[in-house]
Amino acid sequence: MILAAIVLFCLAVALGLGLVVLGVRYRRGSRALAAVHAGLALLGLALLGKHIFSSPVHMLYNDAALLFVLALAGGLVLLALRMGTHEHRSPPPMMGVSFHAAMAITALLLLVLGYTHP
């Protein structure tokens, strides 16, 4: 189950990188790509949460889940900023995107480290 969560989070990271490229290079976003990015991350978080609540305590998984929840909150803030602007095709602020990505990638690294070192 953790391996499936890792794969889903890796796919979400790849799509997030695509969103960053669209934002930086072309100065626009993609709602469909953002929706798939969020859906994959939420599904990965659900699998991680299911594993955490049904298995013995593994601190790296718990720490990763906390960081993923914080990244989720940051993603919701970015969504709110994007929906609040008049220009819906403009990307969100890259500083917020950087914090969101840093939390998510750190969480993914903790998850992989916990999986490879039980």
Residue pairs with C-beta under 8 A, 6 or more apart in sequence:
1 47
1 50
1 51
2 47
2 48
2 51
2 61
2 111
2 114
2 115
3 115
4 44
4 47
5 44
5 45
5 47
5 48
5 51
5 111
6 44
6 108
6 111
6 112
6 115
8 40
8 41
8 43
8 44
8 47
9 40
9 41
9 44
9 68
9 104
9 107
9 108
9 111
10 108
11 40
12 37
12 38
12 40
12 41
12 44
12 104
13 104
13 105
13 108
15 33
15 36
15 37
15 40
16 37
16 101
16 104
18 30
18 33
19 29
19 30
19 33
19 34
19 37
19 91
19 97
20 94
20 97
20 101
22 28
22 29
22 30
22 33
22 91
23 29
23 91
23 92
23 94
23 97
24 91
24 94
27 90
27 91
28 89
28 90
28 91
29 82
29 89
29 90
29 91
29 92
31 88
34 79
38 75
38 79
41 68
41 71
41 72
41 75
41 104
42 72
44 68
45 65
45 68
45 69
45 72
48 61
48 64
48 65
48 68
48 111
49 65
51 61
52 58
52 61
52 62
52 65
58 114
58 118
59 114
60 110
60 111
60 113
60 114
60 117
61 111
61 114
63 107
63 110
64 107
64 108
64 110
64 111
64 114
65 107
66 107
67 103
67 104
67 106
67 107
67 110
68 103
68 104
68 107
70 103
71 100
71 103
71 104
71 107
74 96
74 99
74 100
74 103
75 100
77 96
78 92
78 93
78 96
78 97
78 100
79 92
81 92
81 93
81 96
82 88
82 90
82 91
82 92
91 97
